Amino acid sequence: MHCCTNKYDYIVVGCGGVGSSTLYRLAKNTPGNVGVLGIEQFQLGHHYGGSQDHSRIIRYSYSEKEYVALAKGAYDAWSEVEEDSGIQVVYKCGGLNVALKNTSAEERLKTYANAMDINGTEYESLEGIQLHQKFPSFAPKSNLVAQYQKDGGLVDSALANAVHIQLARKYGADVLEHTTVRKITRAPDGKLIVSTSNGDFCCKKIVVTAGAWLNDVLKSVGVHIPVTVTQEQVTYFGTPHMKEFCHKRFPHMIYHGEGKDIYTLPIYGNSGFKIGIDAGGPEVTPSTRNYTPDPVRVKYCEEFLKEFLPRSVGPILYTKTCLYTMTSDRHFVIDTASRTGFPDVIICCGAGHVFKFAAVVGKVLTDMALERTVPYNIKPFSLNRPAITDPNFKKSFIMGDESHLQAMSKL
Ligand SMILES: Cc1cc2nc3c(=O)[nH]c(=O)nc-3n(C[C@H](O)[C@H](O)[C@H](O)COP(=O)(O)OP(=O)(O)OC[C@H]3O[C@@H](n4cnc5c(N)ncnc54)[C@H](O)[C@@H]3O)c2cc1C
């Protein structure tokens, strides 16, 4: 019979953005220190996953009302983190969504408007030259439409992770770094056994927030989530006009192209203006990815800035790579492995856009672990949906190989 001396009530596998938040919420909501453990295969704050760097966009502008509702919860949850730690992690610089008039991207902006209307979120619509009038850094163009939302902003991602971990420890959580979870099995007494590179741990419930590695962990509980992992990158430009593009003056921006979205973040955390292509990178695995910037995508971003935000261009400071882990419909997975006999294994996949929600998703996963009612509609994030169960499900995103980018002559 298996005898486990390392006993915890709750174990979180993976301490990236979502895991660190979950660890904090679990530790805070289980008074009396009943035992919460976070296990991380690398050093905390490592750059191999999806959650590092200075900034991530936070916004209400989504097509689905579920995400807008979750965004409201996210802002509140980040405020709680700031209140509890005394450290600011969210900066409301404002947010812009921009598209060319009379394109399918303009239609997408309308779906954002609908979802924000349903949730009572205010925004401002700008047309043609109005964008330049409100934000003179934009080149004057008559063929653009835009939505401005004043609460849009950035989350200091690296800092937020560190703050979550320090708060978790304050509330009694243990954190084990350099420890890889190899498998999860069922003990004869019904508890879960987590086998790691540093021995076995028993617990009542597990939350798996393992990012690009999640299927390695879930294999032992009979779950496979079809995900596409891509190597993404962001480039920082050393604009000479820093004051114009700093986070106190300039919003984040998402430009919705016909095939690709391009996003920019104002100067924060270093002196560079940040730009990236959403889902622009090649498909990789955590072991095949590299850390070498792709010059084609850097050039593409530079050309974009020259056309739309010419005063932001300056020498390239650096380009940083990072991983997206996307389901085929790009919606989250927030569910349990109950269908394979493990209702006590809770799973989250962030689908390449979860950071803004990390604070509230940690609360949701905690509610699930503590068997409380989840105050959000998480049904769309079930494992039992075509994007997960249908092997022929068509991906809702376009892979960004080089030929595709070159074919995108029209920004
Ligand atoms: C360039 C880029 C820009 C982005 N921009 C935005 C944005 O503007 N707004 C937004 O909301 N989102 C954005 N995202 C997406 C967002 O950052 C990610 O969805 C999110 O950070 C993923 O968090 P995670 O905790 O799920 O995964 P990760 O941060 O990857 O964490 C998973 C952790 O699990 C650990 N782990 C894995 N397997 C094991 C194991 N077996 N044992 C122990 N530990 C394990 C890993 O080491 C890792 O630390 C962006 C992502 C990238 C790459």
The ligand as an SDF file (V2000), in Angstrom:
LIG
                    3D

 53 58  0  0  0  0  0  0  0  0999 V2000
    4.0530   37.4320  -26.2570 C   0  0  0  0  0  0  0  0  0  0  0  0
    2.7930   37.1900  -25.4650 C   0  0  0  0  0  0  0  0  0  0  0  0
    1.9000   38.2340  -25.2950 C   0  0  0  0  0  0  0  0  0  0  0  0
    0.7290   38.0310  -24.5810 C   0  0  0  0  0  0  0  0  0  0  0  0
   -0.1060   39.0940  -24.3790 N   0  0  0  0  0  0  0  0  0  0  0  0
   -1.1910   38.9380  -23.5850 C   0  0  0  0  0  0  0  0  0  0  0  0
   -1.9700   40.0650  -23.2500 C   0  0  0  0  0  0  0  0  0  0  0  0
   -1.6840   41.1870  -23.6730 O   0  0  0  0  0  0  0  0  0  0  0  0
   -3.0400   39.8770  -22.4270 N   0  0  0  0  0  0  0  0  0  0  0  0
   -3.3600   38.6510  -21.9280 C   0  0  0  0  0  0  0  0  0  0  0  0
   -4.3400   38.5490  -21.1870 O   0  0  0  0  0  0  0  0  0  0  0  0
   -2.6280   37.5520  -22.2190 N   0  0  0  0  0  0  0  0  0  0  0  0
   -1.5560   37.6760  -23.0380 C   0  0  0  0  0  0  0  0  0  0  0  0
   -0.7760   36.5980  -23.3380 N   0  0  0  0  0  0  0  0  0  0  0  0
   -1.1860   35.2640  -22.8980 C   0  0  0  0  0  0  0  0  0  0  0  0
   -0.8950   35.0270  -21.4510 C   0  0  0  0  0  0  0  0  0  0  0  0
    0.3020   35.6620  -21.0780 O   0  0  0  0  0  0  0  0  0  0  0  0
   -0.8500   33.5320  -21.1950 C   0  0  0  0  0  0  0  0  0  0  0  0
   -2.0940   32.9710  -21.6260 O   0  0  0  0  0  0  0  0  0  0  0  0
   -0.6750   33.2380  -19.7240 C   0  0  0  0  0  0  0  0  0  0  0  0
    0.4220   33.9350  -19.1920 O   0  0  0  0  0  0  0  0  0  0  0  0
   -0.4940   31.7420  -19.4970 C   0  0  0  0  0  0  0  0  0  0  0  0
   -0.3840   31.5200  -18.1150 O   0  0  0  0  0  0  0  0  0  0  0  0
   -0.3590   30.0570  -17.5380 P   0  0  0  0  0  0  0  0  0  0  0  0
   -0.1770   30.1950  -16.0710 O   0  0  0  0  0  0  0  0  0  0  0  0
   -1.5160   29.2890  -18.0460 O   0  0  0  0  0  0  0  0  0  0  0  0
    0.9270   29.3680  -18.2250 O   0  0  0  0  0  0  0  0  0  0  0  0
    2.4790   29.5730  -17.9130 P   0  0  0  0  0  0  0  0  0  0  0  0
    2.7780   30.9560  -17.5400 O   0  0  0  0  0  0  0  0  0  0  0  0
    3.2230   28.9990  -19.0430 O   0  0  0  0  0  0  0  0  0  0  0  0
    2.7020   28.7070  -16.6180 O   0  0  0  0  0  0  0  0  0  0  0  0
    2.7120   27.3130  -16.6210 C   0  0  0  0  0  0  0  0  0  0  0  0
    3.7080   26.8890  -15.5670 C   0  0  0  0  0  0  0  0  0  0  0  0
    3.5940   25.5050  -15.3080 O   0  0  0  0  0  0  0  0  0  0  0  0
    4.8900   24.9990  -15.0930 C   0  0  0  0  0  0  0  0  0  0  0  0
    4.8430   23.5640  -15.3330 N   0  0  0  0  0  0  0  0  0  0  0  0
    4.4900   22.9490  -16.4750 C   0  0  0  0  0  0  0  0  0  0  0  0
    4.5530   21.6180  -16.3420 N   0  0  0  0  0  0  0  0  0  0  0  0
    4.9530   21.3730  -15.0850 C   0  0  0  0  0  0  0  0  0  0  0  0
    5.1900   20.1800  -14.3520 C   0  0  0  0  0  0  0  0  0  0  0  0
    5.0540   18.9700  -14.9090 N   0  0  0  0  0  0  0  0  0  0  0  0
    5.6070   20.2820  -13.0750 N   0  0  0  0  0  0  0  0  0  0  0  0
    5.7630   21.5060  -12.5140 C   0  0  0  0  0  0  0  0  0  0  0  0
    5.5460   22.6630  -13.1570 N   0  0  0  0  0  0  0  0  0  0  0  0
    5.1330   22.6000  -14.4240 C   0  0  0  0  0  0  0  0  0  0  0  0
    5.7160   25.7680  -16.1160 C   0  0  0  0  0  0  0  0  0  0  0  0
    7.0900   25.7090  -15.8470 O   0  0  0  0  0  0  0  0  0  0  0  0
    5.1350   27.1430  -15.9970 C   0  0  0  0  0  0  0  0  0  0  0  0
    5.7940   27.9100  -15.0110 O   0  0  0  0  0  0  0  0  0  0  0  0
    0.4190   36.7620  -24.0310 C   0  0  0  0  0  0  0  0  0  0  0  0
    1.3260   35.7110  -24.1920 C   0  0  0  0  0  0  0  0  0  0  0  0
    2.4990   35.9210  -24.8980 C   0  0  0  0  0  0  0  0  0  0  0  0
    3.4450   34.7710  -25.0650 C   0  0  0  0  0  0  0  0  0  0  0  0
  1  2  1  0
  2  3  1  0
  2 52  2  0
  3  4  2  0
  4  5  1  0
  4 50  1  0
  5  6  2  0
  6  7  1  0
  6 13  1  0
  7  8  2  0
  7  9  1  0
  9 10  1  0
 10 11  2  0
 10 12  1  0
 12 13  2  0
 13 14  1  0
 14 15  1  0
 14 50  1  0
 15 16  1  0
 16 17  1  0
 16 18  1  0
 18 19  1  0
 18 20  1  0
 20 21  1  0
 20 22  1  0
 22 23  1  0
 23 24  1  0
 24 25  2  0
 24 26  1  0
 24 27  1  0
 27 28  1  0
 28 29  2  0
 28 30  1  0
 28 31  1  0
 31 32  1  0
 32 33  1  0
 33 34  1  0
 33 48  1  0
 34 35  1  0
 35 36  1  0
 35 46  1  0
 36 37  1  0
 36 45  1  0
 37 38  2  0
 38 39  1  0
 39 40  1  0
 39 45  2  0
 40 41  1  0
 40 42  2  0
 42 43  1  0
 43 44  2  0
 44 45  1  0
 46 47  1  0
 46 48  1  0
 48 49  1  0
 50 51  2  0
 51 52  1  0
 52 53  1  0
M  END
$$$$
